[in-house]
Amino acid sequence: MAVCLTACATSEQFDLPQGQQAYEVIPPQRIEANQTAYRINPSDSLTITVFREAELGVKEAPVESGGGLVLPLIGEVHAAGRTSSELAADIETALRQRGLRQPRVSVIIASTKSQNVVVDGAVQEAGVYQLLGQTTLLQSIAMAKGASKVAKLDRVAIFRTINGVRSGALFDVMAIREGRMADPYIQSGDYVIVGTSSSKSRYYDILAVLPTFATFVALVR
């Protein structure tokens, strides 16, 4: 039984930069410090609010495949390729042209299908998750319902394409939780893998087998 469980247990072996060297690959700075503002894409959903003019706004309205969005009073506006602030300014201009005095417009990206992170490995629910606003490594693991019982939290890898080259680094989540290391920010397209502890895997595999094994022994006796 021990041989079988040992053979079944696996552990990711990533040969990647660790500790402070990891932050040279995946910088801990906030994303806006080194990235341009997000630009709206088709299929994104927008919530647009006009101050004191509730009937002129929309809630979670999808951007059409052609990049357009239909608004009350204005009609169709082109949203794709614009930042939230740029689109808000366009809408304010259109509203002024239609007689509204000093309009104040807020544009919020309610959901997007183009900003995603993959969270895999020893987590409760591996999958593809949307990034809404700034997201850190700890938050991305939380989106996957947290680490599983067999997680090796000192070996969590982030893979990222940088200047066309796929790169990666290892992080110690326990050190991040305790404030001893910075919590790096996730970017769209990142691949997060929480490592698996072989010893923990064997322990929980044995626990799963023991009830059946004990029943078998009792029957034999």
C-alpha positions as CSV (number, residue, x, y, z in Angstrom):
1,M,0.0,0.0,0.0
2,A,2.8,2.4,0.9
3,V,4.5,1.7,-2.5
4,C,1.3,2.5,-4.3
5,L,0.7,5.7,-2.4
6,T,4.2,6.9,-2.9
7,A,3.9,6.3,-6.7
8,C,0.6,8.2,-6.8
9,A,1.9,11.3,-4.9
10,T,3.3,14.0,-7.1
11,S,5.1,17.3,-6.5
12,E,5.8,20.1,-9.0
13,Q,9.5,20.7,-9.5
14,F,9.9,24.2,-10.8
15,D,13.5,25.4,-11.4
16,L,12.6,29.1,-11.1
17,P,14.0,32.2,-9.3
18,Q,12.9,32.4,-5.6
19,G,13.1,34.9,-2.8
20,Q,14.1,38.4,-3.7
21,Q,15.2,37.2,-7.2
22,A,11.6,36.3,-7.9
23,Y,10.6,39.9,-7.7
24,E,13.1,40.8,-10.4
25,V,10.9,38.7,-12.8
26,I,7.5,39.5,-11.3
27,P,7.8,43.0,-9.8
28,P,5.8,43.8,-6.7
29,Q,4.8,47.2,-7.9
30,R,1.1,48.0,-8.6
31,I,0.2,47.2,-12.2
32,E,-0.6,50.8,-13.1
33,A,3.0,51.7,-12.4
34,N,4.2,49.8,-15.4
35,Q,1.1,49.3,-17.6
36,T,-1.1,51.6,-19.7
37,A,-4.7,52.1,-18.6
38,Y,-7.1,49.3,-19.6
39,R,-8.9,49.8,-22.9
40,I,-12.5,48.5,-23.4
41,N,-13.0,45.4,-25.5
42,P,-16.0,44.0,-27.3
43,S,-18.0,41.7,-25.0
44,D,-17.0,43.8,-21.9
45,S,-20.0,44.9,-19.8
46,L,-20.2,48.5,-18.7
47,T,-22.1,50.4,-16.0
48,I,-22.5,54.0,-17.0
49,T,-23.9,56.6,-14.6
50,V,-24.9,60.2,-15.3
51,F,-25.0,62.3,-12.1
52,R,-28.5,63.3,-11.2
53,E,-29.8,61.8,-14.5
54,A,-30.4,58.1,-13.6
55,E,-32.5,57.5,-16.7
56,L,-29.6,58.3,-19.0
57,G,-27.3,55.6,-17.5
58,V,-27.1,51.8,-18.2
59,K,-26.2,48.9,-15.9
60,E,-23.9,46.1,-17.0
61,A,-24.6,46.8,-20.7
62,P,-22.5,44.6,-23.1
63,V,-20.3,46.2,-25.7
64,E,-21.3,44.8,-29.1
65,S,-18.9,42.9,-31.3
66,G,-18.4,46.0,-33.5
67,G,-17.4,48.0,-30.4
68,G,-20.5,50.0,-30.1
69,L,-22.9,50.6,-27.2
70,V,-26.4,52.2,-27.3
71,L,-27.2,54.8,-24.6
72,P,-30.4,56.7,-23.9
73,L,-30.7,60.1,-25.6
74,I,-27.3,59.8,-27.3
75,G,-27.8,56.5,-29.3
76,E,-24.8,54.5,-30.3
77,V,-21.3,55.4,-29.0
78,H,-18.1,53.7,-29.9
79,A,-16.6,52.1,-26.7
80,A,-14.0,49.6,-27.8
81,G,-10.5,50.8,-27.7
82,R,-11.3,53.6,-25.3
83,T,-10.3,53.8,-21.6
84,S,-13.1,54.4,-19.0
85,S,-12.1,58.1,-18.6
86,E,-12.0,58.6,-22.4
87,L,-15.4,57.1,-22.9
88,A,-16.8,59.1,-20.0
89,A,-15.5,62.3,-21.7
90,D,-17.0,61.3,-25.0
91,I,-20.4,60.8,-23.4
92,E,-20.2,64.1,-21.6
93,T,-19.5,65.8,-24.9
94,A,-22.4,64.1,-26.6
95,L,-24.8,65.0,-23.7
96,R,-23.8,68.7,-23.8
97,Q,-24.5,68.7,-27.6
98,R,-28.0,67.5,-26.7
99,G,-28.7,70.3,-24.2
100,L,-27.5,68.8,-20.9
101,R,-25.7,71.3,-18.8
102,Q,-22.4,70.3,-17.2
103,P,-23.0,66.5,-17.3
104,R,-20.9,64.3,-15.1
105,V,-20.4,60.7,-16.3
106,S,-18.9,57.7,-14.6
107,V,-17.9,54.6,-16.6
108,I,-17.2,51.3,-14.7
109,I,-16.2,48.1,-16.3
110,A,-18.6,45.6,-14.7
111,S,-17.1,42.5,-16.3
112,T,-14.5,41.6,-18.9
113,K,-13.7,38.4,-20.8
114,S,-10.3,39.7,-21.9
115,Q,-8.6,40.1,-18.5
116,N,-8.1,36.7,-17.1
117,V,-5.7,34.6,-14.9
118,V,-5.4,30.9,-14.7
119,V,-5.1,29.4,-11.2
120,D,-4.1,25.8,-11.1
121,G,-2.4,23.2,-8.9
122,A,-3.3,22.5,-5.2
123,V,-6.3,24.8,-5.0
124,Q,-9.9,24.1,-4.2
125,E,-11.3,25.1,-7.6
126,A,-8.7,25.4,-10.4
127,G,-9.9,27.5,-13.3
128,V,-9.8,30.7,-15.4
129,Y,-10.8,33.8,-13.4
130,Q,-11.6,37.3,-14.4
131,L,-9.5,40.2,-13.2
132,L,-11.5,43.1,-12.1
133,G,-9.3,45.9,-11.0
134,Q,-6.0,45.3,-9.2
135,T,-5.5,41.6,-8.1
136,T,-2.6,40.2,-6.1
137,L,-1.3,36.7,-5.8
138,L,-3.1,36.1,-2.5
139,Q,-6.3,37.4,-4.0
140,S,-6.0,35.1,-7.1
141,I,-5.6,32.1,-4.8
142,A,-8.7,33.2,-2.9
143,M,-10.7,33.4,-6.2
144,A,-9.9,29.7,-6.6
145,K,-11.5,29.1,-3.1
146,G,-8.1,28.9,-1.4
147,A,-5.3,26.4,-1.3
148,S,-6.1,22.7,-0.8
149,K,-4.9,20.5,2.1
150,V,-2.0,19.2,0.1
151,A,-0.7,22.7,-1.0
152,K,3.0,23.5,-0.7
153,L,2.6,27.2,0.0
154,D,6.3,28.0,-0.1
155,R,6.4,27.0,-3.8
156,V,3.8,28.9,-5.7
157,A,4.7,29.8,-9.2
158,I,3.6,32.7,-11.4
159,F,4.3,32.3,-15.1
160,R,4.1,35.5,-17.3
161,T,4.9,36.4,-20.9
162,I,7.4,39.3,-20.8
163,N,8.4,40.9,-24.2
164,G,7.3,37.7,-25.9
165,V,9.3,35.4,-23.6
166,R,7.5,33.1,-21.2
167,S,9.1,33.6,-17.7
168,G,8.3,32.5,-14.2
169,A,9.2,32.9,-10.5
170,L,8.5,31.1,-7.2
171,F,6.9,32.8,-4.2
172,D,6.4,31.8,-0.6
173,V,2.7,32.5,0.2
174,M,3.2,31.9,3.9
175,A,5.9,34.7,4.0
176,I,3.6,36.9,2.0
177,R,0.7,36.3,4.5
178,E,3.0,37.1,7.4
179,G,4.1,40.4,5.8
180,R,7.7,39.2,5.4
181,M,7.5,39.4,1.6
182,A,5.6,41.6,-0.8
183,D,2.3,40.4,-2.4
184,P,3.0,40.6,-6.2
185,Y,0.3,41.9,-8.5
186,I,-1.2,39.7,-11.1
187,Q,-1.5,40.7,-14.8
188,S,-3.9,39.4,-17.5
189,G,-2.5,36.2,-19.0
190,D,-0.6,35.1,-15.9
191,Y,-0.6,31.4,-14.9
192,V,-0.5,30.7,-11.2
193,I,0.3,27.2,-10.0
194,V,0.2,26.3,-6.3
195,G,2.7,23.5,-5.7
196,T,1.7,20.1,-4.2
197,S,3.4,18.6,-1.1
198,S,4.3,14.9,-1.6
199,S,4.3,14.3,2.1
200,K,0.8,15.9,2.6
201,S,-0.5,14.0,-0.4
202,R,0.7,10.7,1.0
203,Y,-0.8,11.5,4.4
204,Y,-4.3,12.3,3.1
205,D,-4.2,9.3,0.7
206,I,-3.5,7.1,3.7
207,L,-6.4,8.6,5.6
208,A,-8.6,7.9,2.7
209,V,-7.5,4.3,2.5
210,L,-7.5,3.5,6.2
211,P,-11.3,3.2,6.9
212,T,-11.6,0.6,4.1
213,F,-8.4,-1.2,5.2
214,A,-9.7,-1.3,8.8
215,T,-13.0,-2.8,7.7
216,F,-11.1,-5.4,5.6
217,V,-9.0,-6.4,8.6
218,A,-12.1,-6.7,10.8
219,L,-13.8,-9.0,8.3
220,V,-10.7,-11.2,8.0
221,R,-10.6,-11.6,11.7
